[in-house]
């Protein structure tokens, strides 16, 4: 695969400095190199475009899908997005036509604690600032559609006040793509009858919106409309479920989403194609980019590289149990990403000491990696462990990990894509190609059957993926299950919302645990998206900001954005 315009500086700089110094190709040239006709492009300036994809199912079926997931995240991070981009660049380096399918970053983490999601070092997608900020406006369109529906629901109730048609319970919440804990719970409609009906409500973050989930799981505009019409928004005083189709506004909401629905085409730092579209979080939603982007990557590449949010117990599980089941696809291989620092933190090594040699701490942390490897293998996946290498990693530690992976029956490769771009990921790319051609994953062994009850589905995930011993359903959850069964939700997949930092529902329990209990506080019907959200522990659907948010470092200096990561 010919790489366009790759001009890597010799001295390592910050992500945004590298992005600024990289030579971007016009997006129509990127499209042309991958067989995308200019008539299919709706350009947003020179370097990004929406693509009107005419899907060719035969081409899609002949491409190889690679899932990139990770060990349990912690303060050290694993570099999953960076690895995804590096792998695509490495595949292009060895003559394979690789296309990325990634999620869009949320402004909440960008200005909060986690930072952006455009990769790092010499494995980035560009234009980095655009992707991490407003991009092509997809998140704004989803936010607008969500909040327009909220306004229409309140308007319906206002004009049906006192009748049996009015909603006695409204399930729909507003969203905002900002971390704002003060908006989690609130009252609306105050200060007199002309301002509406006083109602308990609140805000979630935009990636938690059911419309975001629907947006990413829809296969066409007609499918999008059908799913939106099926959103459950509340119950009337006659105890009847009330859907968007009853409000007769599904068409208006699709109108707001129409321009956003086509996937966004950008480029890697080495000129490879990348589709970036949709962005649900994996701890509170399904954590996968859009089906439209995934299918586009499969259509235009021999290899389609996609990632699922957080660890394999969250985004990976939902990718395999929900997205793959709905789309009828399966990965040819799964890449499991980690670092020695992250594993040492799981081995209970002091955060200040994780850059120092500590083989014993690493060995203890490998228990976390082991569980993720076993889970993916139980799904029927052929696994490649990708270790993001740092300068302080010792040969002893790297050699031990390689031998450990061999003993566990999984492949191992060091990834140096952050520092070296595609050149640093050639070994990983070759390993992935070898697995796909000689030991590819088989059919997916789903964790549960769709015919299982909701309780059984949750129990199977808790016991087989998390290694817990049982579940406790709160009084609220038990009441919700009864209503969900009346709605026929028993045959829907389950999307567990829980902390990303632990296999348990307690963020403080790092590494691995077993024999624990998971508390399900509530179950939420995402009727339009086609799954049930089981809320575990104290997970929040609207994050808060840290004491010193990343916003304090972001500025515009001499017309250029600085401090964005």
C-alpha positions as CSV (number, residue, x, y, z in Angstrom):
1,X,0.0,0.0,0.0
2,X,1.5,3.3,-1.0
3,X,1.8,5.7,1.9
4,X,1.0,9.4,1.1
5,X,3.0,12.3,2.4
6,X,4.7,10.7,5.5
7,X,7.2,13.2,6.9
8,X,8.2,12.1,10.4
9,X,10.4,14.6,12.4
10,X,13.5,13.0,14.1
11,X,12.9,14.5,17.5
12,X,10.0,13.3,19.6
13,X,7.6,16.1,20.4
14,X,4.2,16.4,21.9
15,X,1.2,14.9,20.1
16,X,-0.1,18.3,19.0
17,X,3.3,19.5,17.8
18,X,3.7,16.3,15.7
19,X,0.2,16.8,14.4
20,X,0.9,20.4,13.4
21,X,4.2,19.5,11.7
22,X,2.7,16.6,9.7
23,X,1.9,17.1,6.0
24,X,-1.8,16.4,5.4
25,X,-3.1,15.2,2.0
26,X,-6.3,16.5,0.6
27,X,-9.1,14.2,1.6
28,X,-10.2,13.6,-2.0
29,X,-6.7,12.2,-2.7
30,X,-7.0,9.9,0.3
31,X,-10.4,8.8,-0.9
32,X,-9.1,8.2,-4.5
33,X,-6.3,5.9,-3.1
34,X,-8.9,3.7,-1.5
35,X,-11.3,3.6,-4.4
36,X,-13.8,6.1,-3.1
37,X,-15.3,8.2,-5.9
38,X,-15.3,12.0,-5.5
39,X,-19.1,12.0,-6.1
40,X,-19.5,10.1,-2.8
41,X,-17.7,12.8,-0.8
42,X,-19.3,15.7,1.0
43,X,-16.2,17.7,2.0
44,X,-15.8,19.6,5.2
45,X,-12.8,21.7,4.2
46,X,-9.7,20.2,2.7
47,X,-9.0,17.3,5.2
48,X,-12.3,15.7,6.2
49,X,-15.4,14.5,4.5
50,X,-18.6,12.6,4.8
51,X,-18.8,9.5,2.6
52,X,-22.1,8.3,1.0
53,X,-21.2,4.6,0.9
54,X,-23.0,2.3,-1.5
55,X,-22.3,-1.0,0.3
56,X,-21.0,-4.0,-1.6
57,X,-21.8,-7.0,0.7
58,X,-19.4,-9.3,-1.3
59,X,-16.5,-6.9,-0.7
60,X,-17.4,-6.6,3.0
61,X,-17.5,-10.4,3.4
62,X,-14.1,-10.8,1.9
63,X,-12.4,-8.3,4.2
64,X,-10.9,-9.2,7.6
65,X,-12.1,-7.4,10.7
66,X,-9.7,-6.9,13.5
67,X,-10.9,-6.0,17.0
68,X,-8.6,-4.0,19.2
69,X,-9.4,-4.1,22.9
70,X,-7.4,-3.9,26.2
71,X,-6.7,-5.0,29.7
72,X,-8.6,-3.2,32.5
73,X,-7.8,0.5,32.3
74,X,-6.1,2.5,35.1
75,X,-4.1,5.7,35.5
76,X,-1.3,4.4,33.3
77,X,-3.6,3.7,30.4
78,X,-2.9,1.2,27.6
79,X,-2.9,3.1,24.4
80,X,-5.7,1.2,22.6
81,X,-6.5,3.9,20.0
82,X,-2.8,4.6,19.4
83,X,-2.3,0.8,18.8
84,X,-5.2,0.6,16.5
85,X,-3.8,3.4,14.3
86,X,-0.3,2.0,14.5
87,X,-1.5,-1.4,13.5
88,X,-3.3,0.1,10.4
89,X,-0.1,1.9,9.5
90,X,2.0,-1.2,10.0
91,X,-0.3,-3.2,7.8
92,X,-0.1,-0.6,5.1
93,X,3.7,-0.7,5.5
94,X,3.8,-4.4,4.6
95,X,1.6,-4.0,1.6
96,X,-1.8,-4.7,3.0
97,X,-4.7,-2.3,2.4
98,X,-5.9,-1.4,5.9
99,X,-8.7,1.0,6.9
100,X,-9.5,2.2,10.4
101,X,-13.0,2.4,12.0
102,X,-12.9,4.4,15.3
103,X,-15.2,6.2,17.6
104,X,-15.4,10.0,17.8
105,X,-14.0,11.7,20.9
106,X,-16.3,13.3,23.4
107,X,-15.7,16.9,24.6
108,X,-16.3,15.8,28.2
109,X,-13.1,13.8,28.5
110,X,-11.2,16.2,26.2
111,X,-11.7,19.0,28.6
112,X,-11.8,16.8,31.7
113,X,-9.3,14.1,32.6
114,X,-8.9,11.4,29.9
115,X,-8.0,13.7,27.0
116,X,-8.8,13.2,23.4
117,X,-9.1,10.0,21.3
118,X,-7.0,10.7,18.2
119,X,-4.1,8.5,19.1
120,X,-0.6,9.7,20.0
121,X,2.9,10.3,18.9
122,X,3.4,9.1,15.3
123,X,0.3,7.0,15.4
124,X,-2.5,9.7,15.1
125,X,-5.5,10.4,13.0
126,X,-5.6,13.9,11.5
127,X,-6.6,16.7,11.7
128,X,-6.2,16.0,15.4
129,X,-7.8,19.2,16.7
130,X,-10.9,19.0,14.5
131,X,-11.4,15.3,15.4
132,X,-11.1,16.0,19.2
133,X,-13.3,19.1,19.1
134,X,-16.4,19.9,16.9
135,X,-15.3,17.7,14.0
136,X,-18.2,17.5,11.5
137,X,-20.9,18.3,14.1
138,X,-22.1,14.7,14.7
139,X,-22.2,15.0,18.5
140,X,-24.0,18.3,18.2
141,X,-26.6,16.8,15.9
142,X,-27.2,13.9,18.4
143,X,-27.4,16.3,21.3
144,X,-29.9,18.4,19.4
145,X,-32.0,15.4,18.4
146,X,-32.0,14.1,22.0
147,X,-33.0,17.5,23.5
148,X,-35.6,18.3,20.8
149,X,-37.3,15.0,21.8
150,X,-37.1,16.1,25.5
151,X,-38.8,19.4,24.6
152,X,-41.5,17.7,22.5
153,X,-42.2,15.3,25.4
154,X,-42.6,18.2,27.8
155,X,-44.8,20.0,25.3
156,X,-47.0,17.0,24.9
157,X,-47.5,16.8,28.6
158,X,-48.2,20.5,28.9
159,X,-51.1,20.3,26.5
160,X,-52.4,17.0,27.8
161,X,-52.2,18.1,31.5
162,X,-55.1,16.5,33.5
163,X,-56.0,13.9,30.9
164,X,-55.3,10.2,31.0
165,X,-53.1,10.6,27.9
166,X,-50.6,12.6,29.8
167,X,-47.4,10.9,31.0
168,X,-47.2,10.1,34.6
169,X,-43.6,8.9,34.2
170,X,-41.1,10.4,31.8
171,X,-38.0,8.2,31.2
172,X,-36.2,10.5,28.7
173,X,-33.4,12.7,30.0
174,X,-31.6,15.6,28.4
175,X,-27.9,15.3,27.4
176,X,-24.9,17.6,27.0
177,X,-21.4,16.7,25.8
178,X,-19.8,18.2,28.8
179,X,-18.8,16.7,32.2
180,X,-21.1,18.5,34.6
181,X,-22.0,16.8,37.8
182,X,-24.4,19.6,38.8
183,X,-26.8,18.6,36.0
184,X,-27.2,15.0,37.0
185,X,-30.4,15.6,39.0
186,X,-32.6,18.7,38.7
187,X,-36.1,20.1,38.5
188,X,-37.6,21.7,35.3
189,X,-40.7,23.6,34.6
190,X,-40.5,25.9,37.7
191,X,-41.9,29.4,38.3
192,X,-45.5,29.2,37.2
193,X,-47.8,27.2,35.0
194,X,-46.7,29.1,31.8
195,X,-43.2,27.6,32.2
196,X,-44.4,24.0,32.0
197,X,-45.0,21.3,34.6
198,X,-42.5,20.9,37.4
199,X,-40.7,17.6,36.7
200,X,-37.8,15.8,38.2
201,X,-35.2,15.3,35.4
202,X,-31.5,15.6,34.7
203,X,-28.7,15.4,32.1
204,X,-26.6,12.5,30.9
205,X,-23.5,13.0,28.8
206,X,-24.2,12.8,25.0
207,X,-22.3,9.5,24.5
208,X,-24.8,7.9,27.0
209,X,-27.9,9.0,24.9
210,X,-30.0,6.2,23.5
211,X,-29.9,8.2,20.3
212,X,-26.1,7.8,20.2
213,X,-26.5,4.0,20.6
214,X,-29.2,3.9,17.9
215,X,-27.0,6.1,15.6
216,X,-24.2,3.6,15.9
217,X,-26.3,0.5,15.5
218,X,-28.4,1.6,12.5
219,X,-27.7,0.2,9.0
220,X,-29.6,2.8,7.0
221,X,-31.8,5.9,7.4
222,X,-34.9,3.8,7.3
223,X,-33.4,1.6,10.1
224,X,-32.5,4.7,12.0
225,X,-36.1,6.0,11.7
226,X,-37.5,2.6,12.8
227,X,-35.3,2.5,15.9
228,X,-36.1,6.0,16.9
229,X,-39.8,5.4,16.5
230,X,-39.4,2.5,19.0
231,X,-37.8,4.6,21.8
232,X,-39.7,4.1,25.0
233,X,-40.2,7.6,26.5
234,X,-42.5,7.0,29.4
235,X,-45.9,5.7,30.7
236,X,-49.3,7.3,30.6
237,X,-51.8,7.6,33.5
238,X,-53.5,4.7,31.8
239,X,-50.3,2.7,32.5
240,X,-49.6,2.3,28.8
241,X,-46.1,2.5,27.4
242,X,-45.5,5.6,25.3
243,X,-43.1,5.6,22.4
244,X,-41.7,8.2,20.0
245,X,-44.0,6.8,17.3
246,X,-47.0,7.8,19.5
247,X,-45.6,11.3,19.6
248,X,-45.3,11.3,15.8
249,X,-41.9,13.1,15.8
250,X,-39.6,10.4,14.5
251,X,-39.3,12.0,11.1
252,X,-38.2,15.3,12.7
253,X,-35.5,13.6,14.7
254,X,-34.1,11.8,11.7
255,X,-34.1,15.1,9.9
256,X,-31.7,16.5,12.5
257,X,-29.5,13.4,12.1
258,X,-29.6,13.0,8.4
259,X,-26.4,14.9,7.5
260,X,-24.5,13.3,10.4
261,X,-25.4,9.7,9.5
262,X,-22.8,9.2,6.8
263,X,-19.4,8.2,8.2
264,X,-16.5,10.7,8.4
265,X,-13.3,10.0,6.4
266,X,-10.0,11.4,7.7
267,X,-6.4,10.2,7.5
268,X,-3.7,8.7,9.6
269,X,-0.4,10.6,10.1
270,X,1.0,8.4,7.3
271,X,-1.9,9.0,4.9
272,X,-4.0,5.9,5.5
273,X,-7.8,6.1,5.4
274,X,-9.7,6.3,8.7
275,X,-13.5,6.3,9.2
276,X,-14.4,8.0,12.5
277,X,-18.1,8.0,13.4
278,X,-20.2,7.8,16.6
279,X,-18.9,7.7,20.2
280,X,-20.9,5.8,22.9
281,X,-18.9,5.1,26.1
282,X,-18.3,1.5,26.9
283,X,-18.9,1.8,30.7
284,X,-22.3,3.4,30.2
285,X,-23.3,2.3,26.7
286,X,-22.1,-0.2,24.1
287,X,-18.8,1.5,23.4
288,X,-18.5,0.8,19.6
289,X,-18.2,3.1,16.6
290,X,-21.0,3.1,14.0
291,X,-22.0,0.1,11.9
292,X,-21.8,2.5,9.0
293,X,-18.1,3.2,9.7
294,X,-17.3,-0.5,10.3
295,X,-18.9,-1.6,7.1
296,X,-17.2,1.2,5.2
297,X,-13.8,0.1,6.5
298,X,-14.5,-3.5,5.5
299,X,-15.6,-2.4,2.1
300,X,-12.6,-0.3,1.2
301,X,-9.9,-2.2,3.0
302,X,-8.5,-5.8,3.0
303,X,-8.2,-5.3,6.7
304,X,-10.6,-3.2,8.8
305,X,-9.2,-2.2,12.2
306,X,-11.8,-1.2,14.9
307,X,-11.7,-0.8,18.6
308,X,-14.2,-1.2,21.4
309,X,-14.0,1.1,24.5
310,X,-12.2,0.4,27.7
311,X,-11.3,-3.2,28.6
312,X,-12.5,-6.4,26.9
313,X,-14.9,-7.0,29.7
314,X,-16.8,-3.9,28.7
315,X,-16.5,-2.7,25.1
316,X,-15.1,-6.0,23.9
317,X,-17.9,-8.0,25.4
318,X,-20.6,-5.7,24.0
319,X,-18.9,-5.6,20.6
320,X,-19.1,-9.4,20.4
321,X,-22.4,-10.0,22.1
322,X,-24.4,-7.0,20.7
323,X,-22.8,-5.4,17.7
324,X,-21.5,-8.5,16.0
325,X,-24.7,-10.4,16.7
326,X,-26.8,-7.6,15.1
327,X,-24.5,-7.1,12.1
328,X,-23.8,-10.7,11.5
329,X,-20.0,-10.3,11.5
330,X,-17.1,-11.7,13.4
331,X,-13.5,-10.6,13.9
332,X,-10.7,-12.6,12.3
333,X,-8.6,-11.8,15.3
334,X,-8.6,-9.7,18.5
335,X,-5.6,-7.6,19.6
336,X,-5.3,-7.2,23.3
337,X,-3.4,-4.1,24.3
338,X,-1.5,-3.4,27.6
339,X,1.7,-1.8,29.0
340,X,4.1,-2.9,31.7
341,X,3.1,0.2,33.7
342,X,-0.6,-0.7,33.6
343,X,0.1,-4.3,34.6
344,X,2.3,-3.3,37.5
345,X,-0.5,-1.1,38.8
346,X,-2.7,-4.2,38.6
347,X,0.0,-6.0,40.5
348,X,-0.4,-3.4,43.3
349,X,2.9,-1.6,42.6
350,X,3.1,2.0,43.9
351,X,2.2,4.4,41.1
352,X,5.5,6.3,41.7
353,X,7.5,3.1,41.1
354,X,5.8,1.6,38.0
355,X,8.6,2.9,35.6
356,X,11.2,1.0,37.6
357,X,12.1,-2.7,36.9
358,X,9.8,-4.9,39.0
359,X,9.3,-8.4,37.5
360,X,7.4,-9.6,40.6
361,X,4.9,-6.8,40.3
362,X,4.5,-7.4,36.6
363,X,3.9,-11.1,37.3
364,X,1.1,-10.3,39.7
365,X,-0.4,-7.8,37.2
366,X,-0.4,-10.5,34.5
367,X,-3.3,-12.1,36.3
368,X,-5.4,-9.2,34.8
369,X,-4.1,-9.8,31.3
370,X,-4.7,-13.6,31.8
371,X,-8.4,-13.1,32.5
372,X,-8.8,-10.9,29.4
373,X,-7.0,-13.4,27.3
374,X,-9.2,-16.2,28.6
375,X,-12.4,-14.3,28.1
376,X,-11.5,-13.5,24.4
377,X,-10.5,-17.1,23.8
378,X,-13.8,-18.3,25.3
379,X,-15.5,-16.1,22.7
380,X,-13.6,-18.2,20.1
381,X,-11.1,-15.4,19.4
382,X,-7.6,-15.9,18.2
383,X,-5.7,-13.4,20.4
384,X,-2.6,-11.3,19.8
385,X,-1.2,-9.5,22.9
386,X,0.2,-6.1,21.9
387,X,2.5,-4.5,24.4
388,X,3.1,-0.8,24.0
389,X,6.8,-0.5,24.7
390,X,8.4,2.3,26.7
391,X,12.1,3.2,27.0
392,X,12.2,2.0,30.6
393,X,10.9,-1.5,29.8
394,X,13.5,-4.1,30.6
395,X,14.5,-7.0,28.4
396,X,13.9,-9.3,31.3
397,X,10.3,-8.1,31.6
398,X,9.6,-8.2,27.9
399,X,11.1,-11.6,27.6
400,X,9.0,-12.9,30.5
401,X,5.8,-11.6,28.9
402,X,6.7,-13.2,25.6
403,X,7.2,-16.6,27.2
404,X,4.1,-16.1,29.3
405,X,2.0,-15.5,26.2
406,X,3.5,-18.6,24.5
407,X,2.5,-20.7,27.5
408,X,-1.0,-19.3,27.4
409,X,-1.4,-20.2,23.7
410,X,-1.6,-16.6,22.5
411,X,0.6,-14.6,20.2
412,X,2.7,-11.7,21.5
413,X,4.2,-8.6,19.8
414,X,5.9,-5.5,21.0
415,X,4.4,-2.3,19.5
416,X,6.5,0.9,19.1
417,X,4.0,2.7,17.0
418,X,3.9,5.7,19.3
419,X,7.6,6.5,18.7
420,X,8.1,5.1,15.2
421,X,4.7,5.1,13.5
422,X,4.0,2.3,11.1
423,X,7.7,1.2,11.2
424,X,7.2,0.4,14.9
425,X,4.1,-1.7,14.3
426,X,5.4,-3.9,11.4
427,X,6.1,-6.8,13.7
428,X,2.6,-6.5,15.2
429,X,1.1,-6.3,11.7
430,X,2.9,-9.4,10.5
431,X,1.7,-11.3,13.5
432,X,-1.9,-10.2,12.9
433,X,-1.7,-11.2,9.2
434,X,-0.2,-14.6,10.2
435,X,-3.0,-15.3,12.7
436,X,-5.7,-14.2,10.2
437,X,-4.3,-16.4,7.4
438,X,-3.5,-19.5,9.5
439,X,-5.3,-19.5,12.8
440,X,-8.2,-17.1,12.3
441,X,-11.0,-16.9,14.9
442,X,-13.9,-19.2,14.6
443,X,-17.6,-18.4,15.1
444,X,-18.4,-16.3,18.1
445,X,-19.3,-18.2,21.3
446,X,-21.8,-15.7,22.7
447,X,-22.0,-15.4,26.5
448,X,-25.7,-15.9,26.5
449,X,-28.6,-16.8,24.3
450,X,-31.1,-14.2,23.3
451,X,-33.8,-16.6,24.6
452,X,-32.3,-16.5,28.1
453,X,-34.2,-14.3,30.7
454,X,-32.8,-10.9,31.6
455,X,-31.6,-12.3,34.9
456,X,-29.9,-15.2,33.3
457,X,-28.1,-13.0,30.7
458,X,-26.8,-10.7,33.5
459,X,-25.8,-13.7,35.6
460,X,-23.9,-15.3,32.7
461,X,-21.9,-12.1,32.1
462,X,-21.1,-11.6,35.8
463,X,-20.0,-15.2,36.3
464,X,-18.2,-16.0,33.0
465,X,-16.7,-12.5,32.1
466,X,-16.2,-10.8,35.5
467,X,-15.8,-14.1,37.5
468,X,-18.3,-13.0,40.1
469,X,-20.3,-15.4,42.2
470,X,-23.7,-13.8,42.0
471,X,-26.0,-10.8,41.6
472,X,-28.1,-8.7,43.9
473,X,-31.0,-6.9,42.4
474,X,-32.2,-3.8,44.2
475,X,-35.9,-3.2,44.7
476,X,-35.8,-0.7,41.9
477,X,-34.2,-3.2,39.6
478,X,-36.7,-5.9,40.4
479,X,-39.6,-3.5,39.6
480,X,-37.9,-2.5,36.4
481,X,-37.5,-6.2,35.3
482,X,-41.2,-6.8,35.8
483,X,-42.0,-3.8,33.5
484,X,-39.3,-4.9,30.9
485,X,-40.8,-8.4,30.7
486,X,-44.2,-6.9,30.0
487,X,-42.6,-5.0,27.1
488,X,-41.1,-8.2,25.7
489,X,-37.6,-7.2,26.5
490,X,-36.6,-10.7,27.6
491,X,-35.1,-11.5,24.2
492,X,-33.0,-8.4,24.0
493,X,-29.2,-8.3,24.6
494,X,-28.0,-6.8,27.9
495,X,-25.6,-3.9,28.1
496,X,-24.1,-3.7,31.6
497,X,-23.1,-0.2,32.8
498,X,-20.4,-0.4,35.4
499,X,-17.0,1.0,36.4
500,X,-14.3,0.5,33.8
501,X,-11.5,0.3,36.4
502,X,-12.4,-3.2,37.8
503,X,-14.0,-6.5,37.0
504,X,-16.3,-5.8,39.9
505,X,-18.7,-2.9,40.5
506,X,-16.1,-1.3,42.9
507,X,-13.5,0.9,41.1
508,X,-11.0,0.4,43.9
509,X,-10.7,-3.4,43.4
510,X,-8.0,-3.5,40.7
511,X,-6.1,-6.5,39.3
512,X,-8.5,-9.5,39.5
513,X,-11.1,-10.5,42.0
514,X,-13.3,-13.6,42.2
515,X,-16.3,-14.7,44.3
516,X,-17.7,-11.2,44.6
517,X,-21.2,-10.0,44.2
518,X,-22.5,-7.5,41.6
519,X,-25.3,-5.2,42.6
520,X,-27.7,-4.2,39.8
521,X,-29.3,-0.9,40.9
522,X,-31.6,-0.4,37.9
523,X,-32.5,-1.6,34.5
524,X,-33.1,0.8,31.7
525,X,-35.0,-0.1,28.5
526,X,-33.2,1.1,25.4
527,X,-36.1,-0.2,23.3
528,X,-35.1,1.7,20.2
529,X,-31.5,0.6,20.3
530,X,-32.6,-3.0,21.0
531,X,-31.0,-3.7,24.3
532,X,-31.5,-3.4,28.0
533,X,-29.0,-1.4,30.1
534,X,-28.3,-3.0,33.5
535,X,-26.8,-0.3,35.9
536,X,-24.3,-1.9,38.3
537,X,-23.0,-0.2,41.4
538,X,-22.6,3.6,41.5
539,X,-21.8,4.2,37.9
540,X,-22.7,7.7,36.7
541,X,-24.1,8.5,33.2
542,X,-22.9,12.1,33.6
543,X,-19.2,12.3,34.6
544,X,-17.7,15.0,36.7
545,X,-14.6,17.1,36.2
546,X,-11.3,16.5,38.1
547,X,-9.8,19.1,40.4
548,X,-7.5,20.3,37.6
549,X,-9.4,19.6,34.4
550,X,-7.5,19.4,31.1
551,X,-9.3,22.6,30.1
552,X,-6.8,24.5,32.2
553,X,-4.0,23.6,29.7
554,X,-5.9,24.3,26.4
555,X,-5.5,27.6,24.7
556,X,-5.1,29.4,21.3
557,X,-1.6,30.9,20.8
558,X,-0.8,32.8,17.6
559,X,-3.9,31.3,16.0
560,X,-3.0,27.7,16.8
561,X,-4.6,25.4,19.4
562,X,-2.2,24.2,22.1
563,X,-2.5,21.9,25.1
564,X,-4.9,19.5,23.5
565,X,-4.0,15.9,24.0
